[in-house]
Amino acid sequence: MIENYFDKAFELRYFEMNSLGNASPTIILTLLEETAADHCYAIKHSLFQLKNLNIGWVLVSGYMQMDRYPSYKEKITIRTWLSQYSKIRGYRENIIYDEQNTIIGRSRGLWVFFNIAKRRPIQIFDAIKENWSFCSFKSIDYSISEKVSPINESDYELKFIVNRYDTNMNNHVNNIRYLQWVIESVPEEIVNNYFLYSITGRFIAEAHYKQTVTSLINNNYNNKQEISFNHTIKIEGSDTICATAKSTWKRKYERDYYHSK
């Protein structure tokens, strides 16, 4: 049973929709990060207050699974809490509910408390630990501590230049941008006929403004109902790997993918 959680409600807006009138995976990840930021604000340790101390939270790895994506004007609630702590890191859990209180998505993330100026992890403040919404219950039984191996040869690839809007307030490429690069690399016929059911990723190194990154993708398995890809994002002209991921896509069916009011 989930106890001691933090809830945030959203109503999906027009500009958050794809061409089919559903929220995209990057929008869902944006709402998850907004919920985490509000959770920080609620305990009086907002991300901006931490930044003034040259401190921030860095995502090391994560997993997201969506049974369906919410539609325009649909109201959803994201429930978040911390399930496990160490001195320098914590596991954030999330469950996404629709208006009927049905679970439509789940995610987990491993976050490290980080000194931005010194570029190293530090101990989480006692005041943060004392005020977090903590519950040992996990949103989904999936290990995000396992490494996702990089790929060397790709079936598809795209290159991207890191622009200013790709970075966050800590001058890191935002986690959401990595997901966008991964999705952009998936063949159009897959995106048109399948939806992103799950993705697990690991963030390894930083990319910086004006660098060029290459998004590599390999087909892991393929059948009529489900397709899986392995992904690697690396800095062009170097051996630096920024992130690795594995995605699973399920065929779209109107009866279970689209939502009618």
C-alpha positions in Angstrom: 0.0 0.0 0.0 1.3 3.4 -0.9 1.6 5.8 2.0 3.1 9.3 2.5 3.1 10.5 -1.1 3.0 13.7 -3.1 0.3 14.3 -5.7 0.2 16.8 -8.6 -2.7 17.2 -11.0 -2.4 18.2 -14.7 -4.8 19.0 -17.5 -3.3 18.2 -20.9 -3.0 21.2 -23.1 -3.2 21.6 -26.9 0.5 22.3 -27.5 1.4 19.1 -25.6 -0.5 16.9 -28.1 0.9 15.0 -31.1 -1.0 14.8 -34.5 -3.3 12.2 -33.0 -4.3 14.3 -30.1 -2.3 12.3 -27.5 0.5 13.5 -25.2 3.9 12.5 -26.5 6.5 10.5 -24.4 8.6 13.6 -24.0 5.6 15.5 -22.5 5.0 12.7 -20.0 8.6 12.9 -18.9 8.3 16.7 -18.7 5.3 16.3 -16.4 7.2 13.8 -14.3 10.1 16.2 -13.8 7.6 19.0 -13.0 6.1 16.9 -10.3 9.5 16.1 -8.8 10.4 19.8 -8.9 7.1 20.7 -7.1 7.8 18.0 -4.5 11.2 19.7 -3.9 9.5 23.1 -3.6 6.9 21.7 -1.2 9.6 20.8 1.3 11.2 24.2 0.9 14.3 23.0 -1.0 13.3 24.1 -4.5 15.7 23.4 -7.4 16.4 27.1 -7.7 17.3 27.4 -4.0 19.7 24.4 -4.4 21.2 26.0 -7.5 22.1 29.1 -5.5 24.2 26.7 -3.4 25.7 25.1 -6.6 23.8 21.9 -5.9 21.4 19.9 -8.0 19.8 16.5 -8.6 21.3 14.4 -11.4 19.4 11.5 -13.0 21.6 8.4 -13.3 19.1 5.9 -14.7 15.4 5.5 -15.1 12.5 3.5 -16.5 9.1 4.6 -17.8 6.2 2.4 -18.9 2.9 3.7 -20.4 -0.2 1.6 -21.1 -1.6 4.6 -22.9 -1.0 8.3 -23.3 -3.5 10.9 -22.1 -5.5 13.0 -24.6 -6.3 16.7 -25.0 -8.0 18.2 -21.9 -7.7 15.0 -20.1 -7.0 15.4 -16.4 -4.3 13.2 -14.9 -2.6 12.9 -11.4 1.0 12.0 -10.9 1.8 10.4 -7.5 5.4 10.5 -6.5 7.5 9.4 -3.5 11.0 8.2 -2.5 11.3 4.5 -1.9 15.0 4.2 -0.9 17.9 6.4 0.2 21.6 6.2 0.6 23.8 9.0 1.7 24.1 10.5 -1.8 21.2 9.2 -3.9 17.5 8.2 -3.8 15.0 6.3 -5.9 12.0 8.3 -7.0 8.8 6.4 -7.8 5.9 7.7 -9.9 2.4 6.4 -10.8 0.2 8.2 -13.3 -3.6 8.0 -12.8 -6.4 9.1 -15.1 -9.7 10.7 -14.1 -11.2 7.3 -13.2 -8.2 6.7 -10.9 -7.0 4.0 -13.4 -3.2 3.6 -13.6 -2.0 4.5 -17.1 1.7 4.8 -16.5 4.6 4.1 -14.0 8.2 5.2 -13.7 11.3 5.0 -11.5 14.4 7.1 -11.4 17.7 7.0 -9.6 18.8 10.5 -8.7 22.2 11.6 -7.2 22.6 14.7 -5.0 25.4 16.6 -6.8 27.8 19.5 -6.2 27.7 21.3 -9.6 30.8 23.4 -9.0 33.0 20.5 -7.8 31.4 18.0 -10.2 30.9 15.3 -7.6 28.1 13.7 -5.5 27.6 15.0 -1.9 25.5 13.9 1.0 21.8 14.6 0.9 20.8 17.3 3.5 19.2 15.9 6.6 16.4 18.5 6.2 15.5 17.0 2.8 15.5 13.4 4.1 13.3 14.5 7.1 10.6 16.1 4.9 10.5 13.9 1.8 7.4 11.8 1.2 8.9 8.3 1.8 7.4 4.9 1.3 9.3 1.6 0.6 6.6 0.6 -1.9 7.9 0.5 -5.5 5.9 1.8 -8.4 7.0 -1.1 -10.6 9.1 -4.2 -10.1 11.9 -3.2 -12.5 15.6 -2.8 -11.7 17.1 0.4 -12.9 20.5 -0.3 -11.5 21.5 -2.6 -14.3 23.6 -1.2 -17.1 22.3 -0.9 -20.7 25.2 -1.9 -22.9 26.2 0.5 -25.7 25.9 -0.5 -29.4 28.8 -0.2 -31.8 27.0 -0.7 -35.1 23.7 0.8 -35.9 20.7 0.0 -38.2 19.7 3.7 -38.1 21.3 6.9 -36.9 20.7 10.6 -36.8 22.9 13.6 -35.8 21.9 16.5 -33.6 23.6 19.8 -32.7 23.2 20.7 -29.0 21.4 24.0 -28.9 20.9 26.4 -26.0 17.3 25.2 -25.4 18.6 21.6 -25.0 20.3 22.4 -21.7 18.8 22.9 -18.3 19.6 25.4 -15.5 22.7 23.4 -14.5 24.0 23.7 -18.1 23.5 20.0 -18.7 21.6 18.5 -21.6 18.2 17.9 -20.2 17.1 14.3 -19.8 14.0 15.0 -21.8 16.2 16.0 -24.8 17.9 12.6 -24.8 14.5 10.9 -25.0 13.5 13.2 -27.9 16.8 12.3 -29.7 16.0 8.6 -29.2 12.5 8.9 -30.5 13.6 11.0 -33.5 15.9 8.2 -34.5 13.2 5.5 -34.6 11.9 4.9 -38.2 8.8 6.9 -39.1 6.8 3.8 -40.0 7.3 2.5 -36.4 6.3 5.8 -34.8 3.2 6.0 -37.0 2.0 2.5 -36.2 3.3 1.8 -32.7 3.5 3.7 -29.4 6.4 3.8 -26.9 5.3 1.3 -24.3 8.5 1.3 -22.2 12.0 2.8 -22.1 14.9 2.3 -19.8 18.0 4.5 -19.9 21.3 5.2 -18.3 23.0 8.6 -18.4 26.8 8.3 -18.5 28.4 11.6 -19.6 27.5 15.2 -20.4 27.0 16.7 -23.8 27.6 20.5 -24.1 26.3 23.4 -26.1 27.3 23.4 -29.8 28.6 19.8 -29.7 27.2 17.3 -32.2 25.8 14.1 -30.9 24.9 10.9 -32.8 21.9 8.8 -31.9 22.5 5.2 -32.9 19.7 2.6 -33.0 19.6 -1.2 -33.5 16.6 -3.4 -33.9 16.6 -5.8 -31.0 13.5 -7.9 -31.9 10.5 -7.5 -34.1 7.0 -9.1 -34.4 3.7 -7.8 -35.5 2.6 -6.7 -32.0 5.8 -5.5 -30.4 9.2 -4.1 -31.5 12.3 -3.4 -29.4 15.3 -1.2 -30.1 18.7 -0.6 -28.4 20.0 3.0 -28.4 23.3 4.8 -27.8 23.9 8.5 -27.9 27.5 9.5 -28.3 29.5 12.7 -29.0 30.6 12.8 -32.7 34.3 12.5 -33.3 35.0 10.9 -29.9 34.4 7.7 -27.9 32.3 9.5 -25.3 29.0 7.8 -24.7 26.4 10.1 -23.2 23.5 7.7 -22.7 22.3 4.2 -23.5 18.7 3.0 -23.6 16.3 0.2 -24.6 12.8 0.9 -25.9 9.8 -1.3 -26.5 7.0 -0.3 -28.9 3.5 -1.8 -29.1 1.2 -1.7 -32.0 -1.5 1.0 -31.7 -5.1 -0.2 -31.3 -8.0 2.2 -31.0 -9.6 0.2 -28.3 -6.7 0.5 -25.8 -4.5 3.3 -27.0 -7.0 6.1 -27.6 -9.1 7.6 -24.9 -12.7 8.8 -25.6 -14.5 11.1 -23.2 
